[in-house]
Every structure is written in C-alpha cells, then in structure tokens.
Amino acid sequence: MEKYQISNPYSGPILEISEGEFTEIRRAVENLKNLLSLTENYEMVVESFKDFKQTKFSEELKISIHSREDYHWVYDCRLILNTKLYGYLSVAKYFNDSACRILRKLLSEEDATKFKKKQDEFYDTRWGYRFSEELRNYTLHYKPPVHTISHQSKWEGDPASEASFLVRNMALSVPKQVLVKDKAFKKRALEGVDESVDILKAVEIHMESIWELHAYLIQELYQVGGISRKKVEEILQGFPCEAGETASYLRASRKSEESIVEEFPILLKWDDLRLSRIKKLGNLKNLTKSYYSGK
C-alpha cells in the first residue's frame, strides 16, 4: 500500500496526506518550475543579444585606437561576430520552441496555438524578425550569418569646429543579391529588405519581438503562477513548526512498503527569484529606435 507524506528533512513531524493532495502539490511545484524555466530561457536570449552587441562595440573600439586593417583582423572580427550572432539566433529559437511546450503543460494546446499564431504574425509583418528567423536556418545548414563588415566614419558638425565629433561605426551586412541567387535561402525572408541587408537592425527588430512575446506570456501565465504559488504557501504555512516560525523547505514523498518511489522539494525560494527577475527585466519596446553613444 502506498503512503503520501510531507516532512521537514531536518526535524519535525511527518504528515500523512491523500493521493489527491499529493498530486495537487506536485502539479503546483511543477508549474512554478516551468515558469522559472521560461524566465531563464528568455534571459538567455537577452544575455546573448547583449553579448553580441558588446562584441560589436568592442571591435569598433579596436578600430578607433588601433590600425587593424589586415586580413588577420578581418578574419578574427568575422569569426567572433559570427559566433556571437549564431549564439543569439540559436538561443532565441530555443526560447520560442520551449515557450510553446511550456504553454501546453501549464494551459492547453489551444493556448500554445494562439502563441504560435502570434509568432506567425510577427514573421509576416516584421521584416527583421522574418529575416533573422531564416538567417538562423540558413546559418545552421549552409554559411555563417555575417557576410560583409564595413567601417564608416563621419564628422558630426563642422570638422573645423572644436565642438564637432568624429563618429565611427561598424556595419554588418549581407548583399541582398547574394541571397537572391542562393537557392538555399528562403526568398520570402527577403521581402521588404534593402539591397544591403542591415543585420544589426534585423536582429534588433527580432529581439524587440522576442521581448513582446515574453511580455505576452507573462500576462497569459499570471493566473496559473498565482494559484500555484498560493498552494505551495498554504502547505508551508500549515506545516507544524515552533511558535512564530513558518517552514521554508519541505519534502513530499510517495512510499511503497517504506521505499521511496517519488520525492520532490516544496519551497518558494526559486519562485521568489523568478518574480524578482521578472521585475528586473527591462522594457525593450523602443529598442530599434535607440542607440548608444560614447560621446
């Protein structure tokens, strides 16, 4: 005969619970774990995007303080930028796919389908999102994403004035005609792009879209997160402790003839972390309309 129990791993009593209660607690704990995974997956996209942008800034700084126009520098620059960009595109794909799986677990197949339609809407209406998605597929099977690196500089204001500045910039691009002639690249992704496709602009549109998708998910999953958290709080607060104390860590177990068949922790520390990370995450709505200057 199976037993269902809640206990403090260190001390205190052991509470017997029903199979139904055990199943309900397990569902609440798993829901919170999936919500944490969603947050972590999104933050990996943000960190990868930041890493790619910081690498570009670093290479631009090298241009400003060193003379590095030789083939070795061009090779190294393309190598590191391609590596960072492919990392971003891959992590973004993982976020999109994992979000659909998590929605199926926490809500329903219908909700996952609604999310997929939102992704399709972005693909249809935002050239940067569409191009970045296809660039990842192309890069995975054929060639690195960055084709051309060009250095630009211009005076901001009258060059003879002490108040003017020499603005330096590195452009990452791929000629549209190169991709038009390449049978491996999906031609739908080239709709609405310039003759020289600005890779950085495309990626910024893509990142802003991923932020919007994540904001949508937070709203859709708010209720299931609140209900699951409340259930775990009830278990922790209801567990017998010394006067004035509340349990912060418990374990639920299912036993068969005194052997543990299943066991999982009951705690809120990780969900506290999830909520604080969500609060910390920035608003990227105007990402494509902003730039950073070292002036």
N, C-alpha and C positions, 0 to 999 in steps of 0.2 A: 504493500500500500504506500502511496506517495504522500509526503508531507510538504507543506509550503510554509516557510518561516521567514521572519525578519529578525535580524540580530545586529548588535554592535560588535564588530570584530574584536574589540579590545576588552569590553566588560559589559555587564548588564544582563537583563533577561532576554529570553528568546520568545518571540510572539508567534503563535500559530495563526495563519491566515488561510482563506479559502483559495481554491484554484482560480476562481474568477477574479479575486482581488490580486493575486499574483500576476495574472495575465494583464490586468489593467495597469498595474505598476510598471511592468516590463514595457508595455506599449508607451507609457508616458516617458520613461527613461530613453527608449529608442528614438522617440520623436525629438527629444532635446538633443540627442547625439547627432541626428540627421540635420537639425537646424544649425548646429555648430559646424558641421562639415560644409554646409552651404556657405556660411560666413567665411570659413577658411579658404574655400575654393575661390570665392570672389576676391579675397585679399591677395591670393597668389597672382591673380590677374593684375591687380593694382601694382603689386611689387614688381612684376615682370615688365609692366609698362614703364614704371619709374626707372627700372634698371636700364631699359632700352634708351630712354630719354637722357639719363645721366651719362651713359656711354657716349651718346652723340655730343653732349655738352663737353665732355672730357676731350674728345677728338677735336672739337672746334677750338678748345683752349690750346691744344698742342699746335694747331695751325698758327695761332696768334703769337706764340712765344718761340717756336722752332721753325727752321726751314726743313720741311719734310715732304718734298715733292717727288721723292724717288719711288721706284716700283715696290720696294720693300714696305714702305709706309702705306702705300695704296693697298697692297695685299693684306697687311695686318689690320688696317682700318676696315676693309670689307669683311674680313674674317670675323672680327669681334662684333660688328654691327649685324651681320647675318645671323650670328649665333644668338645674340640678344633678341633680335626680331623674331626669329623662328621660335625661341622660347616663349615669347609673349603669345604668338598666334596659337601655339600648341596648348598652352595653359587656358587661353580663352575658349578654345574648342572643348577642353575638358570641363570647364565651368558650365557651358551651355548644355552639354550632354548630361552631366551629373545633376543639373537642376531639374531636368525632365524626370530622371529616375527618382529624385527626392520628392518631387510633387506627386508622383504615382504612389509612393509609400505613405506620404502624410495626408494627401487629399484623395484624388481619384484620377483615373485615366482621362476623364473629361477635362480636368484642370491642367493636366500635362499637355493635352491637345490645344487648349487655349494659349498656353505659354508658347508652344511651337508655332502657332499662328502669329503671335507677336514677333517672334524671331523672323518669320517669313515676311512680315510686314516691313521690318527694318531692312531685310535683304532687298525687297522690291523698291523701297523708296529712298534708301541712303546709299549713294554710290560707294562711300568709303567702307561701309560695313560689308557690302556685297563684294567689293574688290578684295578686302582683307580676308574674307572667308575663302574665296577662290585662290588667293595667293598662298594661303596655307596648304590647300590641297596640291597646288602646283609645286610648291617647295618640297612637300613630303615625297613626291614621286619623281620630280624632274630636276629643278635647278634652285639655287639659293635665291632669296627674295630680292636683295639689293643688287641692281644691275649697274647703276651709274652713281658716282659720288662726285659732286661738283662744289667748288669753293667760290663763294661770292663775297664781295666787299664793296661798300659804297659809303660816301660821306653823307652824314645826316646834317643838313645845313650847308653853309658856305665853307668849303675846305680852308679858306684863308682866315676864318674866324676861330678864335680860341674856344668858342662855345660849341663848335661842331664836333661830331664824333665819327670815327670810322667804324662802321657796323660790319662785322664779319658773320658769315653764316655758311653752313654746310647743307647742301640739298641732296636728298636721297631720292632717286627716281628710277623709272624704267620707261623706255620709249614705248608708246602705245603700239607702234607698227611692229615692234619685235614680238609682242604678244599676239597681235592680229595674225601674224604669219606662223605662229607656233600652234600647231593643231592640238597640242596638249592642254592649252589654256582655254578655259570656258569663255566664249566670246560674250555671253550675257553680262559678264562682270566688267566688260569694257564700256558698257553703256553709260554715257554721261561723264566720262573721264577726259582730261586734257590730252594733248598729243604727247606730252611728257608727264607721266603719272607721278604725282607727288605722294610718295609712300608715307611720309610722316603725317601728312594731312589725312590720308586714308585711315591710318592707324588711330589717330586722334578721334575721328568720327566713330570708329569701331569701339574704342574704349568708352567714349561717352554713351554709346548704345548699350554696352555691357553694364555700365552703371545704371542706366534706366531699367534694364531687365532685372537687375538685382533689387532696385527700389520697388519694382512691381512685385517681386517675390516676397519681400519683407511685408508688404501690405497684405498679400494673399494668405500668408502663413502666420500672421499676427495672432489670430484667434487660437489656432492649434497650439502655438507656443505658449500662450497664456494658460490654456486649460491643462496642458501637460505639466507646466511649472507648478501650477496650483496643486495638482495631485501629489507631486513629489514633496512640496511644502507641507501638505497635510500629513504625510507619512512621517516626515522628520519631526514635526511639531507634536505629533501624537505619540511618539515613542517615549516610554517611561525613562526619565532621567532624574538626576538630583534636582532639588528645588531651584528654580531660577535658571535652569540650563535647558538648552534645546539641542538635540542631536544634529550634527552636521555631516555625518557619514555613517551609513548603514549598509547592510548587505541583505539581499533577498536570495533565498536558495530553495531549490526543489530537490527533495531527497527521496530515494527509493531504497528501503531496507538500510537506512543510515548512511548510504553512499550518496554523495552529492552528484546529481545528474545535471543540474544547471545552477548557475550563480551569477549575480551581477551586482554592481555597486549602486547605491541610492545616495545621490549628493547633488548639490546645486552650484558648486564652485565653478564647474565648466560652463554652466549656463550663465552664471554671473559674468564670466569672461566674455561670453558671446554678446550679451547685452551691452557691455561696456565697449566692445569693439564696434558694434553697430553704431553706437552713439559717436564714436571717434571718427568713423568713416566720413570722408568729405563729399560735398555735392559737386559733381562733375558736369553739370548741365551746360556750362559755357566753356568747356574745355577747348573746343575748336575755335573759340573767339578770343583766346588769350595766349600770350607768350611771355617768356621770362627774359629779362634783360640784365646784363652785368654792369650796366651804366652806373 
